[in-house]
Amino acid sequence: MKRNLGFFWGIMILLLSAILVGCGGTENTGGPDNVDENENTGENDGNEVSEGDDEDKVVSIWFGREQFIPDDQFDKFHEENPGITVEWDVIPLEQAVADYLRNHNAGNAPDMVQIFHEYSQTLAVQEAALDMTPYYEQWEEEDPDSYNNLMSQAFDIPSYEGRPYGLAVHAAPYWMAYRKDWFEEAGIAEPESWDDVLDAARTLKDDGHLSNQQYGFVTPGDRTTPPLWFSSMFMSMGGQYSDTGLPVVDSDAGEYIVDFHQTLVREGLTSNEVLSWDSGAMRGSFMSGNAAMIPEAFNMFAAFQDELEYGTEWEGMVQPHRPGGEDDFRVNMFSWPLIVNSDTEHPEEVVKVLQYLTDTEIVRDVAMGYQPTTNAEVMEEYFEVNEWSHGFEEAFASGVVLPSHLRQPEVYDILGEMVQEALSNYDSDPSEIVQEYQEKLNELDN
């Protein structure tokens, strides 16, 4: 009998040990069910904080890119907030919304998710995002210095119907870069309008300044690339949006941008492979010395500087206006805000993390090395330190966030189709193209 009892208790101890081991392991907090926890780019699994401390509160984050993670990987935050553990994963921006909604419906979403700002209101309407108004009011009251150090875009960008559902820690417009040395050699002045851009490309091509593998103007044209570059150009050309956030392409600005893309192909001012070019191919052509002009996000200017000498070989400029559309010109603003989960159990702790991410000492490294920030103090330093950013201060501050629609993925699909239509059917009537695609866009309001 003793032998049997010993065997019984031995089995029970083994079972209990297995259960405890299974429960004690670190989870990939909030991670999507199709992402391997070993792919946690941040390499943070919470081991630095005792998992046995029941008082610890965990704030989980999905970052859209590894480069957005603070350089100290939250070490200072953990030192200053011993009762809070920050855990993170890197879920690409392109899949973050779909993965987040799936996990939110299953009750397994992170406390914050980083997304393309165009999808902020989608999460708000689906009640998957938390209205941060009372928490931000408390932040402003308790720490007005850090709150007021943020530009208004930080709160406006991730808002829906005037209520913020997250925070835009980083934001930046799309500018244009051009080969200064080629322009000077050909006697071309910096473009003041989009007509000037075409004329400059024509001059470089027709006067023999470009080889067969060099292009006057490059832009992505493949079907899989989101039409972000198109949208930035559309806004600078005076493109307007409906009250629901639909681009009004059946307009002077819409016809102009379609004709602009058609002209690039019809006159051989861009690559004849533009229909298969993604953003990487476009950027590569400029940095390798095969393109004269490129519309591009602010953060890529640092990459240009690594390959080309600023002030001698290249310079940047605010995207020009459309002839006749000067009054409607606007500087575009894109962002990748952190949206707060409507089901978070620790909203106050989430605010502490957001305060940390926007702290001048913490956000400086990310801003200088990757994406500009809505922290005004850091941006003052940004414009002082980076030679290629001089002259953009006023335009940056006036940036208007790209409007979005509740069915934004479908909006982008339709715009992508329209871009391909313009690039492939360059002899078609632009007015007929924009009318066709406006009808498709308008159906999204039904």
N, C-alpha and C positions, 0 to 999 in steps of 0.2 A: 504493500500500500504506500509506504513511504517513497518507494522507487517510482510508483505511478504519479504520486503527487509532485515529486521533484520534476518529473518529465513534463507534467501539466504546467507548472509554474515557469519552467524553462521556455516552453512554447509561448506562454503569455508575455514573458519579458521580451522575447524576440519580436513578437508582434507589436508591442508597445514601442520598442526601439525603432522599428520600421516606420510606425506612424509619426513618431516625433521627428525623425529625419526628414520624412516627406513634408511635414508642416514647417520645419525650421528652415528650409532652403529659401533663398531670396528669389522673389518673383520678378519677372520683367513687368514692372508696375504699369498697368494700363495699356500694355502693348497690344497690337492687333494680333489676331490669331493666325495670321499668315506671315508673321515676322519672327525669325529665330532670335531668341533672347541673347544668343551669342553675338548677334550683330549690333548690340548696344554700343554704338560708336562712341558714346560718352564714357564708356567703361566704368560707369557708376552703378553698382548694384546694391548700394545701401549698407555694405559691409563695414563702413567706417563708423557707423552708429549702431549701438547695441540693439539687436532685434528683440531682445527680451524686455525692453523698456516699454511698457504698455502706454506710457504717457506721451511717447513720441508721436508726432503727427506727420504723415507723409504727404508731400505735395509732388505729384507726378506730372511730367511735362513731355510732350512730343515736340521736339524741335524739327523744323523743316529742312535744315541743313546743319551739318556739323559745325560750320563756321560761326553759327549764331550762339554757340555755347560759350559762356564766359571762360576766359583763359584759366582762371583758378578753379574751374569746375566746382564752384560753390563751396570751396574750402572755407573762405572767410565767412560766408553765410552760416555754415554749420558752427563755426566758432562763436559767432555772435547770437545764434539762435539754437541753443543746444536741445530744445524740445521739438525741433522741426527737422525732418529729413527731406531733402530734395532728391528725387530719382528721375531719370530722364532716359529717353530713347530718341533716335533719329528716324523719323518717318518722312520720306520725301514729300515735299509740298504737293507734288502732282497726285499723290494718292492719299494724302492726309485726311481730306474731308470724307471720302468714301469709307475709309477705315474707321475714322472717328464715329461717324453715324452708325455704322454697323455695331461697333463696340458700345456706343451709348445706348442703343436699343437693348443690348444684352446686359447693361449695367456694369460694363467693364471699361469705360473710357477714362482717360487721364484727367487730371484736374485742369490742365490747360493743353491746348493744341495750337500749333502754329500753322497758318494757312495763307494762301493768297487772299488779299483783303477783299477781293470781289465776291467771296463766298460768306462774308461775315453775316449779312442779313439773312442768308439762307439758313444758317444755323440758328439765328435768333427766331425766325418765323417758325421753325420746327421745334422750338422750345428746347433746343439742345445747348443754348448758351445762357449765361447768367447776366441779368441786368446789374451792372456794377455801380450804378448811380449812388446808392447810400454808402458804399464802401469808399468810393472816390471822394464823396463829400467829407467823410471822416478823415481821409488822407489829407485833404486840403486844410482841414481844421487843425489837425495834429502836427502836420509837417508842411506848412505852406511853402517853405523854401524849395524843397525837392519837387513838390507838386507844380509850382509855378515855373520851375526850370524846364519843364517839358513844353514843347510847342503845342498849340491847340490841335494840330493834326494827330497827335498821339491818342487823343480821346475821340476825335471826330471820325477818323478813318474806320474804326471797328464799331461804328454806331448804326443803329437802325431806328428811325422815327425819333431821333434826338436822344436816344439812350445808349450809352456805351456798353458793349458786351465783352470787352477785352481791352488790350492796350497795344498800340503800334509803337513798339520800342525802336524799330528801324523803318525808314522810309526813304525813297529817293526817286527823282524824276528820270526820264530818258532824255538824254541830250543828243548831240551829233558831234562826231569827230571827223576831221579831214586832214589830208596830207598837205601841210603848210609848204613843204619844199616843192611839191609838184605844182601847187597853186602859184607860188612865186615864179617858178620857172616859166609857167604858161601865161603869167601876167593876169591872174584871176584874183579878184577881191573876195573876201569872205562873203558867202551868200546872205542876202537879206530877205529873200523869199524862196519858196519852193521852186518857182520858175528859175531863179538864179542857180539853184542846185542842178536842175536839168541842163541849163546852159553851160555850167562849169563842166559837167560830165561830157557834154558834146564837144566842148573845146579841147579837153584832154584827149578825147578819142580821135577827133577829126584832125587835130594838129600833130598827131603822131607821138604824143607824150605817153601813151599807154601801149604795152605789148599785147599780143593776142591773149595772154593769160592774166591781164589786168583789167579792172573794171572801174567805171566812173562812180557807181553807187551800188552798194550791196544791201540786201535785206533777206530775211528768211522767207521761203515760199512753200515749204513742204506742208503737207496736210496735218502732221502731228504736232507742229509747233504752235503753241497758243499765240493768237494774234496780238501780243503785247506791243510789239514794235509798230504794227499797223495802228493800234489804238492811240499810242502816243502821238503819232504823226497826225491822225485824224483830229485830235484835240488841238494841236498846234495850227491845223488848217481851219480851225473854227467849227469843227464838228460839234453838233449838239446832241443832247440825250433827252428822251421823253421823261415824263414824270415817274414812270415805272423803271427807268434806267436802261431803256433800249436805245442803241445808237440810231440816230436819224440819218440813214445813209441816202435816202431819196431826197437829196438836198444839193446845194452848190458845193458844199464841202465833200459830200459823198461822191458826186460825179468827178470832182477834181482828183480825189485820191485814187479812184479807179483809173482815170485817165493817166495819172502819174505812173502807176504800176504798168499800165499798158505801154506807155512811152518807153520805159526802161527796157522792155523786151523788144518792142518794135524797132527801136533805134540802136539796139545792141549796146546799151549803156550799163548793163549788168550781165551776170553770168548766164549763159544759155542753159545752165543746169539749175537755175534758180528754183524750179518747181520741186527739186529734191534737196534743196539747201535748208538745213536746220540752223539754229543759232550758233552752234559750234563751227560750222562751215563758214558762216558769215564772218564771225569774229576772227577765225583763222586767216581768212583772206586779207583782212585789214592788217593784222599783226605781222603777217609774213611779207607785207609789202605789195600786195596784189589788188588793193582797192583804195580809191581816193576818198570816199565818204562812206560813213556808216552811222545809222541811228543806234544808240546804245545806252544802257543803264549806267548811272554814275559810278557804280562800284567797279565797272570794267575799265574805267580810265586808269586805275592803278596797274592793271594788267597791260594796257597799252604802253604805259610808261616803262614797263620792264622790257619791252621789245623795241620800242622806238623812242627817240630822244624828243622830249617835249620842248616846244618852242623853236625847234629847228626842223624836225621831221613832221611833227603833228601838233595840232591844237584842237581844243574843244570849243563848242559854242551851243547856245540855247537853240533848240530847233526853230527854224524861221516860220513866218506866217504865210498864209495863202494870199496871193495878190487879190485885193478887194475884200479880204477877210480879216484885216488887221484888228478891227474892233472886237472880233470874236476869238482872237488868239488867247490860248490859255496854256500855262505850263502844267503838264501832266504830273501826277504823283502816284507812285505805286508803293505798296507796303506789304509786309508779311507779319500781321499782328498775331499776338497770342490771345486766343479766345478762351474764356473761362467756362468750364463745364457747369451746366445748370444743376447738376447733381452733386457738385463738390460738397464735401462735408466740412471743408476748412476754408471758407472764403477769406477770413481774416489772415490766415497764413498765406494764402495765395497772394494777397495784396503785399505782404512782406516780401515775397519772392519778386513780385513786379517792381517794388521799390528798389530791391537789390539789383535787378537787371537793368534798371535805368539810372542807377547811381553813377555819378560822373567817373569815379575811379574804375568801376567795373565795365561800363559800356564803352569807355574810351578805346580799349584794345580792339573790340569787335568792330567799332566804327572805323577806326584807322586802318584796320587790316582787311575789312570785308565790306560792310554796308553802313552808309551814313545813318545817323540816329536822329530822333526827335528831341534829344537832350540838347538844349540851346547852347549850354556852356561848352559841351564837347564840339559842337559844330563850329563855334567860333575858332576853336583851336584847329579843327579840321581844315578850315579855309586858310588859316595862317600857315600850317605845316605843308600842305600839299600844293605845290606850285600850279599844278594843272587844274586846281579847283578855283583859282582866283577869278573873280568876276562873276561867279555864279551865286553869290550870297543872296542878292535880292530876288532872283528868280526862284531859288530854292525855297525861300520863305513864303513866296506867293503861290507855291504849288497847289493845284486843285486835284483832289483824289479822283481817280478814274471812276465814273459812275458804274454801278452794277445792277443786275436784274436778278429776281428771285430764281430764274432759270438760267443762270449765267453759263453753265457748261454748254447749253444748247445755243446760247448767243454766240459763244466762241466757235462752236461748230459751224454755224451759219456764216460768220465773218471769215472763217478759214476757207470755206467753200467759195466765198465771194473773191477773196484774194487769189485763189487758184484760177477762178474764172477769168479774172482780169489779166493774169500773167499768161494764161494759155490762149485766150481769145482776144488778142490785143487789137484786133480790127473791129470788134463789136462796138455798138453804140453804148457809151457809159451810162446814159440815161435809162436805157433798157435794162442794163445789169442791175443798177441800184434799185429800180422799181421792182424787179423780180425778187431781190433779196430783202427789200423792205417788207414785202408781203409775207415772206417767211418769218421775219423777225416779229412782225405784228401779231402773227398767230400765237406767239408765246404769251401774249396778254390774255388770251381766251381761256 
